[in-house]
Amino acid sequence: MKTRFCFLVFTALLLFSCNGSSSFVPSRSEIDKAVAKGEFSEASKLIKMYLLQDSLRFSERDSLEFLLDKMERIRLDFNKEDTTVINYVKRHYPGVTDKQINGWIESNALENMVIDGKRYFFARSARNLFRIDSLALANFDQKEAREPDSLQRLLTWLIPELLDKSAKSSSGIIAPARMRIKYSISVKPDAVPAGEIVRAWLPYPERGKDYQTDINLLSSSQPDYLISPTGVKHSSIYMERRAVKGEPVEFGYTLEYTSYARYPKFNPADIKLYKPGSEIVAQYTAERAPHIQFSDRIKKAVEEAVGMESNPYMKVKKIYEWIDSHFPWAGAREYSTIDNIPEYVLTNRHGDCGQVSLLFITMARYAGIPAKWQSGWMMQPGNENLHDWAEVYFEGIGWIPVDQSFGRVKGARDNESAYYYFTRGLDPYRLVVNDDFSADFYPAKVHFRSETLDFQRGEVEWRGGNLYFNKWNYKMEIEYLNK
């Protein structure tokens, strides 16, 4: 952090010299206005000037240094120019008109941002258009962009099997899947000066859960490592390694673990009233800035979704259905670039798994239902990916999984199969890493996080600062041991 601060001071002094002034200090409102208008270069100059003040509190200095970082992250996400995006749209919607395209740009269906006077598009905006706009989807020429729907085919036969097994089980913990994971991170050559120590936190299966057991670490790239204690909300394995000039800095491990499906049995009518003064209720129905805030829009959404319903289970189901019917899945920006994710979903009318899960959690909490974050990886064969979902708490029942983005299982044999993920079930192909969001790491991280909310890919830093995702790559290889 000291190295970066010295650089900022030096840069700001140069700016002052060039302007022929050493007394001008911008106001925080000037900085915020420049950022809001997309004047990132100007905002960066103003921030560096502002940071020269000796009287700044550490928290304010930290937030402004992160704002500098955030603008660079936004530039990385919004890296497509209009020619590339419009050509993609025209290729897959041959009859589209310029008026339609301009309408999508204006409405932000083609997600875009004006940065330093030039319009840039989110890297996944063109493909996302055909997911979130009904007219574009209806005219989508899929010849070059067809995405295999192997997940839905898998779930169509898997869910009935899980339901059959749950009928014979009293615990609701069923269908164990044994998996071997080889996970690795590779920091790009010379991203860190030779001789410096690189610190890495890799995602690790959460322990202490009856649905994720028999975790066996088989090997690690470093003989010395730290596995976070049971109960830490971001479960990790921590390693260090010295950088060598011209070579990647690599970390990795191989492990096996068993994951179980969850389909707890209960009658919604048997759910009890929440206990007055309950710690769970107090903690998990509370607001939590910046993302879980009970804005007027959230309150209106809950009123629309829930109506006069009073049963906790039915409230959750109605919120789930309301989100499922209003917000299609679309590829997401990095979460650290979004100020309030549920509000982003409501504004843009789409969201990926974590975004709609956070909207669900916020709405559930406002409706008086304890709800929390859970995440890691989805491990269904052929569909391995980062994934987020939620859990809700019912009095007398406990914590119940809710996978908002999986929605209704298409092609299901009956309603119970179709609604498997609605307030009750989770399949066994999961790697659970996180039991909360924006939690602390073990050992503590010194610099900014690459992912301020979640922890699925890892975190990497050295004494000079954080290493963002563009500085390293990750890889997960999965072997299914009990096919």
N, C-alpha and C positions, 0 to 999 in steps of 0.2 A: 504494500500500500504506500510506503514511503517513497519508493521509486516513482510510482505513478503521480503522487502529489508533487514531487519535485519537477516532473515533466510539465504538469499543468501550470505550475508557477512560472516556469521558464517561458512557456508558450504565451501566457497572459502578459508577461513583461514585454515580450516582443510585440504583442498587439498594442499595448499601451504606447510603446516607442513609435510604432508606425502611425498611430493616431495623433502623436504629438501631445499626449495628455497622460497624466499619471493620477488624476483625481476622479475620473469618471467611474462610477460604480453603478451598473444597471440594477433595476429593481427586480424582485422575483416575479412580479406581474408581467414585466417586459419579457422575461425569459419564457414564462408560460404562454404568453400570447404568440411569441415567435414559434414555439413548438406546435401550438394548436393550428397555426396557419401553414405548417409544413416548411417553415423557413429554418431548416435544420442547421445549415452552415452558420447563419446568423446567431441562432440559439446557442450553438457550440461556442462561439466567440464570447457571447455574453456570459455564459456559465463560467468560462475560464477567467474572465474578469472578476466575476462575483466571488469566485473561490479564493481570491487574494485577500479577502477580509480576515483579519486575525480573530475577530470576535465571533465567527461562525460556530454554532454548536456542532458537535460531531455528527448528530443525526441529520442536520441540514446539509452538511458537507457530503455525507454519505449518499443522501438522496439525489443530490445534484450530480455527483460522479456517476451514479447509476443511470441518471437521465442521459448523460453523454453516451453511456454504453447502450442504453435502450434505443436511441436514435440510430446507432449503427446496426443494431439487430433488426430494426424496421427496414433499413435499407437492404439488408440481406434477404428479408422476406419479400419485399416489393422490388423485384429485380427484372421484371418483364416490361418491355416497351409495347406501345399500342400495335405496331405492325405484327409482332409475333402472336399476340393474343387475338387480334381480329382475324388474322389468317387462319388460326385454329378454329375459331367459331364458324367462319365461312366454309371451311373444309368439311365440318361435321353438320352444318345446317346450310346446304347449298342455296336455299331460297331466302335467306335472311336479308333484311334490308338495312341500310345505314341508319335509318330512323330507329329501328329496333335495337341495334347495337348501341347507339347513343343513349337510348332509354335505359338500357342495362348499365351503362357507365354512370349515368346520372343517379339511378336508384342504388348503385353499388352492388347490384347482382353480379356484375363483373367487378370484383373488389379492387379498388384502386385508391391511390393517394397521390396528391400533388406534393412533391418534395423539391424544394428550391426552384419552384416555378415550372417544373416538368412533371407530367403525369406518369406514374409508374403503376404497374399492376402486380397484385399478389401472384407469386409464382404458380399457384394452383387455381387461379381465378377462372381461366378458360374452361378447364375440365369441370370445375365446380358449377359453372353456369348450367350445365346439362344435368346437374343433380338437383338444383334448387329452384329452377324456373320451369313451370309446367309446360309452357309453350316451347321452350328450347328442348326440353326432354322429349316432347311429342314428336319433334322433327329431328331427333338425334340420329345421325348416320353412324352406326356403330362399327363400320368395317375396320377402322384403324384403332379404335379406342375401346373395344369391347372388353369388359372386365369379367373374368369368370366368376360365376356365383356359386363356387364350390362350397362356401360356408353354409348357405341356405340348404343345399343338397345334403350336406353332412348333418345339419340340425334336424332336417325332416325325418331322418331315420334314427338319429341319436336320442332325441327328446322322448319319443315313445318308449324306447328301451329304458331310459332313466326313470320314467314314470312307473313302468312295470316293476323295476327294482325297488323304487320307493314304497310301493304298495306292500312289499314284503319286509320293510325295514321299520323299526320303531324309532331310530335315532334321526333319520333324515340325512345322515352322512353316508353316501353310497358310491358305488362304481369307481373304485380307486384306479387311477392312471399313474403308472410309474414312468418317469421320464429322466433322461440324462441330458444335461445342459452343458455345452461348452460356450462360455461367454468371454468376449475379449474386447479391449479398448486399445486403439492404436493412435497415439499422438503423432502428428505429422512431423517429419524430420525438420529440425531447426526451428520448430515453433517455440522452443525453450532453449536458451543459450546452453551450450555444452558445459557440463559440470554442475548445473543446477539440479536441485531435487524436484521431481514432479510428484505431486500428491494426487491420488485417485480414489474415489469412492465408487464401487461397482454395486449394482443392485443385487440383493441376496434374498433368498426366500424368507419370508417372515416366519418366526418360530412361535411356539406356544399356542397354535391353533389346531383344533381337532380335524380340520379339513385340509391341512397341509403338514405332513409328518415325514418321519424317517429321512431327514435331510442329511446327506452324507457327502462331505467335501472330499473329492478324490485327489485333486491336485490344484496347485496354484503357481502362477508365474514367479511369485516372490515367496521365499521361505518364511519371511516375517510378514505377518498381516494381523489385522484386528477385525473381528466380526462384532458388529454392534450387539449390545446386550438385548435379551428378550424384552420386549415392551417398547423399545425405541420405535418411533412411528415411521421413520424411513430406515428400513432394514438394509444394511450394507456390509460389504467387506472392503476394508481400507488397506491400500498398499502405497509404497513409495519406491521411486526408482530414479537414478541419476541419468540425465540426458547426455547422449553422446553425439558429437557433431556428425551431421549427415545421415543419422539413423533414426527410425521411428522409436518412440518410447512405448513399450507394449506392456499391458497388464491383462491377466486373464485367470480363469479357473475352470475346473470341470467338477460337476456335482450331480448327484442323483437325489430325487425326492419323489414323494407320493402325494398326489392331489386328489381330492374327493369332490364329487358333485354334492350340491346341497339342495335338498327339497324338504324342508321341515314341515311336519304335519300339524296343522292347527285349524280350528274353526274360527273364522273371523268374528263370529258372535261371541266367542269366549274371551276375546281380548278385553283386558280389564282397564279401568280408568287409570291414568297416570297418577302416581303417588305425589301428593303435595310435598314440595321441598326436595324432590328427587334430584340428586346430583347429575344423573344422566340427562334428565329433562332440561335442567337449567343450562347445562353445557351445550347440548346438541339441539336446542331450539333457539340459541342466541345468535345475534348478528356477529359477523366477523369480517371486518373491513380488510382489504378493499372489495372482496368479491361477494361475500354474503351480507347484503344490506337490503332492508325491507323498504325499498323505494315505492313510490306510488304505482309504478308500473308492475312491480312484483305483487303488490297488494291487489291490484286489479286483475292480474293473471290468476291469482289464487281464487278470488271471488268468482271469476268466470269458470274456472275448472272445477271447483269444489261445490259451489252453491251452498245449500243448506245442510249438506252432509255432516254428520257428527261422528260416525264410526271411523276410528283411525285407519283401519284397513281400507275402507272404501274411499277415504280421503286420498290415501296414497295411490290407489288404483286410478282414481279420477285424474290426479295430477299426472301420473304416468301416461294415461291415454291422451290427455290434452297436449302434452309435449310431443308424444309420438305422432299425433295427427297434424301438428303445426310446424314442426322443425325438422326437415330432412337432413340426413348426414351430408357433410361436405368436409373436404380436407381443410385443416386448420392452420392458422398462423401460430407462431410460437406464443405460448401463453404469457410469457414475460413481457410481451409487447402490448398486451391488452389491459386496460385500467380496471375494468369490471366485466368479468366474463358473462354472467347471466344477462346483464344489460346489453352486451354485445350480441348475444343470441336473440334477444327480443327485437333489437334494432335490425339485424341482418337476416333474420328469419331462417337461420340454419345453424348447425353446430356439429362438431365431431363428438366422440364419446365423452371426453372429459368436460366439454362445454355444456352439453345437455345434462350431464350428471350434476354439474354444479348448479345449473338452473333448477333441476329437480330438488336438490338438497335445500336450496334457498326457499323454494316454494313450500316444501314439506315443513321446514322449520317455521315459516310464517303461519302455516296451518296448524301449528302446535304439535307436529310429529318430530321426535328426535331423529335426526338424519346425519350421516357422516360419509366421508370419502373413503374409498378403497381402490387400489389400483396396482398395476404391475404389467403383466403380459397376458394376452390371449394366445393359447397354445394349440388351438385346433389344427390338426394336420393340414398343411398347405395354406394356412391362414395365420401364421404366427405374426404377431404385431404388438405394438404398445397398446394398452387398453386401460380404461378407467370405468368404474361403476360406483354404486353407492350401497349403503346399508341403512335400514330404518329399524327403530326399536319399538317393539310392541310390548306393553306391560304384561307380564306373565308368560311371554313367548321368548323374548330375547331379540338379538340382532338378526335381521332378515335381509338377504341380498336383493338388490334391485339393479338390474342391468338395463338402464334406460335406452341406450343406443341400439341394443339388439332388437327391441321392439317385438312386434308379433312375428312368430315363426311362420314364414310363408310356406304353403303347401302342407301345413300340419293336419293330422288326421282328425282332430277334434279341438274344441275350445280349450281344454286343459293343456293340450300340447301347444297350441297357438299362443297361449298366455303364460307359458312356462316362466318367462323372465319378468312377468308383471308381479312384483311384490312377493316373490317366493323362491324361485329356483336359480341355480347357477350350475353350469356344466363342470366336469372335472378338469378340463383343459385350461388351467389357470396357473399363473405364477403370481402369488400375492406378495408384494414387496412393501406396500404402504398402507397404513391404517389411519392416515390423516394426510392433509396437505400442508405445505409450507412449514414443515416441522424441522427440528434441529437434527444435525448430523452427529455421528459418533465416529471418530473425534470431530470436534467442531471445525467447520469450514471458516477460513479467514476472509476470503474475498467474496465478491458477488457470486450468486448462483447463476448457472446457465439456465436452469429451469426453476423459476421462483415458486412454482406451485407444486409440481409433481416431481417424482424421482423414478425414472424408468430406464434411462440410457446410462446414467452415471454423472459424476461431477469431477472435474479435473482443474487443478491450479498449480501454480508455483509461487515463489515469494514475490514475483513481479506482478501477479494478478491472476484473475480467473482465465481459464482457457475455454472459450465459447465453442459451440458445436461445430463451427466451421474449421476448428483447429484439430479435430480428431474424429475418428470413425469408431463405430461399435458393430459387433457381430454376435449373433446368437445362433448356435447350431443345436438342434434338438433331435434326440433319438427316443423313440417310443418303445418301451421295454416290455410291455404286456399287451401287445396287439392281439 
